[in-house]
Structures are given as structure tokens and as C-alpha cells.
Amino acid sequence: MRTNINCANGAIGVFDSGIGGLSVALAIRQYLPAESLIYVADTGHAPYGEKSDEYIYQRMHYITRHLLDVGAKAIVVACNTATTAAIVRLRADFPLPIIGVEPGIKPAVLASRSRVVGVLATPRTLLTPAFATLAERFAAQATVLLQPCPELVPLIENLAFTSDKMTLQLKRYIQPLLDQGADALVLGCTHYNFVAELIAEIVGPKVTLIRTEIAVAKQLEQRLLQTQLLAAASSVAADTFYTSGDLAVFHRQLQQLWPSEQQVLPV
């Protein structure tokens, strides 16, 4: 296994169970334009929500080894379920910066006037001990309402961002939170970033949406600075994409979601 943990010329490895992590990769591309990116969509083993912690960990370990082999210097686990399930074990296995994503409950509590916040997430994320610990940390400061959203990820993977079914499902999940007084909503799955505008239309201007992809990009920058791995401003960045699923399907998704034409490779 080749590693680039001492080489600032290496790439940022980003992975998710599907296309949700592309929202994080897009934020990194915008915030750190000199950094090269290697993205893995593990769609051949999705959805992670139906898998055990051990299974998810084994996939994370395999993908991280692959990313190291193809030149990664740091890893971003751009999946809430994977982060809460096994990022602690992954960090123990690999001596390089590994950044995760977690629902932004803290900024939601700070933004809430009613002291009631809602969390939209996959059922699997909400069931993890790591998420329970996160929610309990703020239980004394606000009421944290949990809303599992099992229908959203499949619709988003099918690029049905503005479909009638998407609107119907979002209203079904969001309205109970609004009825209980929530004035801040946490998008607790990276997939949901792709329907954030529709969610904003549904909830109106008095409800604050909390997204975390820019925060992840900023945290990544800090870790790269701390480890002297930040790419030089003059570096020419490249983007590389892999999937464990159907190459044609992922290529079609990239054509809609990524700003430039890209080749897709198998992993």
C-alpha cells in the first residue's frame, strides 16, 4: 500500500455510500481549489443504512486502503451513517487526517429562537450510539426532535430532486417538526444537501436550515495546515471518480451534479 501522508501533493480522498458525499466534495472543490480530489461512491454496497456497523467498517477500511493506494493524503468520510458507525475505528487504523461529518445540532441549537430543533436523517444514523451521545450533549439546551427519512436517499440517488414524490415525502417528514415548534432544521445526511432549496421553500424564511459541508471543508483545511499537507496555491488540481456500482449510472449522476465532464473508474 502506497501512502502519501507526508506529501502535500497528494489528493483528498472523499467517499460515501452514493452521491450524497458529492455535496461535500463540491464544497471542498470550491473552498480549497488547489486540492486534488479522489471520490469513491460505494453504490455497489449501498444503502449503508441496511448494514451492520461491522459491515460498514469493513467497507470504510477497504475504500480507505484504495484511496491511499491511488494517492490520497487525507480522507473525508462524507457520510453521516459511516461517520457515526465506525470512524473511530478507522482513525485507529490509519495514521493520516480523517475527517467525518455529523449532524449540525450545535449550530442548530445556537440558531433556534424557540429552542426546538429538528433533525432530518436516515433511520440508521439516528440509531447509532454516536448520534445518541451527540444529541444528549445538547438536550439541556433545547428539545431535539428526530425525524427518520427512509424515502429520501433513493429518490436523491435517482436525481428526483424536484419531483412531486420528493415534495410529498419532504412535507410528510417536515410538517410534524414544524407543528412541534421547530425553527431550525438539521440536514443530517449529505444527500439532503441536494434538496436543500426545496426544503427551504417548504419551511419558509422563519426556519433556519443547518448544512455542514462548508464546515467540513474548513475543518479539512485546518487539519491540512496542522499536518503541513495543504497544497500550494499554484498546484493544478485534478478530480478522479470511482464507484463500486454501475459505471454508467454514476457517470450520468456526475453529468448533472459535477461542474465538468468526468471519467468514472471501477473500484
URTA-V867658 format. One record per pair of residues at least 24 apart in sequence whose C-alpha atoms are under 10 Angstrom apart, sorted by the first residue. I is the first residue (numbers start at 0). GAP is how many residues later the second one is. Records with the same first field share a line. If there is no record, write none. Layout:
# URTA-V867658
I: GAP  GAP
This chain:
# URTA-V867658
0: 64  65  66  67  68  69
1: 63  64  65  66  67  68  69  70
2: 62  64  65  66  67  68  69  70  71  91  92  93
3: 64  65  66  67  68  69  70  92  225
4: 63  66  67  68  69  89  90  91  92  222  223  224
5: 67  90  221  222  223
6: 64  65  66  220  221  222  223  224
7: 27  64  65  66  216  217  219  220  221  222  223  224  227
8: 25  26  27  62  63  64  220  221  222  223  226  227  228
9: 25  26  27  28  58  60  61  62  63  64  219  220  221
10: 24  25  26  27  28  56  57  59  60  61  62  63  64  218  219  220  226  227  228  229
11: 24  25  26  27  55  56  59  60  61  62  63  64  85  86  208  212  227
12: 24  25  26  27  50  51  53  54  55  57  58  59  60  61  62  63  64  65  85  227  228
13: 24  25  26  27  49  50  53  58  60  61  62  63  64  65  84  85  86  227
14: 24  25  26  27  45  48  49  52  60  61  62  63  64  67  226  227  228
15: 24  25  26  27  30  32  44  47  60  61  62  63  64  65  66  67  174  175  227
16: 24  25  26  27  28  29  30  31  32  39  42  43  60  61  62  63  64  65  174  226  227  228
17: 24  25  26  27  28  29  30  60  61  135  136  138  139  172  173  225  226  227  232
18: 24  59  60  134  137  138  139  140  171  172  175  224  231  234  235  238
19: 58  59  60  133  136  137  169  170  171  172  173  174
20: 55  56  57  58  59  80  168  169  170  172  192
21: 56  168  169  171  172  191  232  235  236
22: 55  167  168  169  170  171  189  190  191  234  235
23: 52  53  54  55  77  166  167  169  188  189  190  191  192  193
24: 51  53  188  189  191  192  214  233
25: 187  188  191  231  232  233
26: 185  186  187  188  189  190  191
27: 48  185  186  187  188  189  190  192  193
28: 188  208  209  210
29: 184  187
30: 183  186  187  190
31: 185  186  188  189  198  199  201  205
32: 198  200  201  202  203  204  205
33: 196  197  198  199  200  201  202  203  204
34: 186  195  196  197  198  200  201  202  203  204
35: 35  36  195  199  200  201  202  203  204
36: 34  35  37  38  200  201  202  203  204
37: 29  32  33  34  37  200  201  202  203  204
38: 28  36  37  39  200  201  202  203  204  225
39: 24  26  27  38  200  201  202  203  204  224  225  226  227
40: 200  201  202  203  204  209  225  226
41: 200  201  202  203  225
42: 114  200  201  202  203  204  206  207
43: 199  200  201  202  223
44: 199  200
45: 198  199
46: 34  77  106  107
47: 31  33  34  37  74  76  77
48: 32  33  73  74  75  76  78  101
49: 73  74
50: 73
51: 33  72
52: 28  29  31  32  33  71  75
53: 31  32
54: 30  31
55: 25  26  27  29  30  31
56: 25  26  28  29  30  31  32  33
57: 28  32
59: 26  27  29  30
60: 25  26  28  29  30  32  33
61: 205
62: 181  204
63: 26  29  30  34
64: 29
65: 201
66: 175  200
67: 26  28
69: 170
71: 24
72: 24  25  151  156  157
73: 24  25  146  149  150  155
74: 24  25  145
75: 24  25  140  141  144
76: 24  25  139
77: 24  111  112  113  135  138
78: 46  109  110  111  112
79: 41  42  44  45  46  51  108  109  110  111
80: 40  41  42  43  44  45  46  47  49  50  107  108  109
81: 42  43
82: 42  45  47  48
83: 40  41  42  43  44  45  46  47  48  50
84: 39  40  42  43  44  45  46
85: 42  44
87: 42
95: 127  128  131
96: 123  126  127  129  130  132
97: 122  125
98: 117  118  120  121  124
99: 116  119  120
100: 87  88  89  111  112  114  115
101: 28  29  32  85  86  87  88  110  111  114
102: 28  31  32  83  84  85  86  87  107  108  109
103: 30  31  81  82  83  84  105  106  107  108  111
104: 29  30  32  33  37  39  79  80  81  82  83  105
105: 28  29  31  32  35  36  80  104
106: 77  79  102  103  104  105
107: 34  36  75  76  77  78  100  101  102  103
108: 29  30  32  33  34  35  74  75  76  77  101
109: 31  32  74
110: 72  73  74  96  97  98  99
111: 30  70  71  72  73  95  96
112: 29  68  69  70  71  94
113: 28  29  67  68  69  70
114: 26  27  28  29  66  67  68  69
115: 25  26  27  28  29  61  62  64  65  66  67  68  69
116: 25  26  27  28  29  60  61  63  64  65  66  67  68  69  90  91  92
117: 25  26  27  28  29  56  58  59  60  62  63  64  65  66  67  68  69  70  91
118: 25  26  27  28  29  30  55  58  63  65  66  67  68  69  70  91
119: 25  26  27  28  29  30  32  50  53  54  57  65  66  67  68  69  72
120: 25  26  27  28  29  31  32  65  66  67  68  69  70  71
121: 24  25  26  27  28  29  30  31  66  67  69  70
122: 24  25  26  27
123: 24  25  26
124: 63  64
125: 62
142: 37  38  39
143: 33  38  40  41
144: 31  32  35  36  37  40  41
145: 31  40  42
146: 26  27  29  30  41
147: 25  40
148: 24  25  39  40
151: 37  39  40  43
152: 36  37  38  39
153: 37
154: 36
155: 35  36  37  38  39
156: 34  92  93  96
157: 91  95
158: 35  36  93  94  97  98
159: 34  35
160: 31  33  34  35  36  37
161: 32  33  35  36
165: 29  32  33
166: 28  31  32  35
169: 25  28  29  32  33
170: 28  31  32
173: 25  28  29
174: 27  28
177: 25  29
180: 26
181: 25  26
182: 24  25  26
183: 24  25  26
184: 24  25  26
185: 24  25  26
186: 24  25
187: 24
193: 63
238: 24
239: 24  25
240: 24  25  26
241: 24  25
242: 24
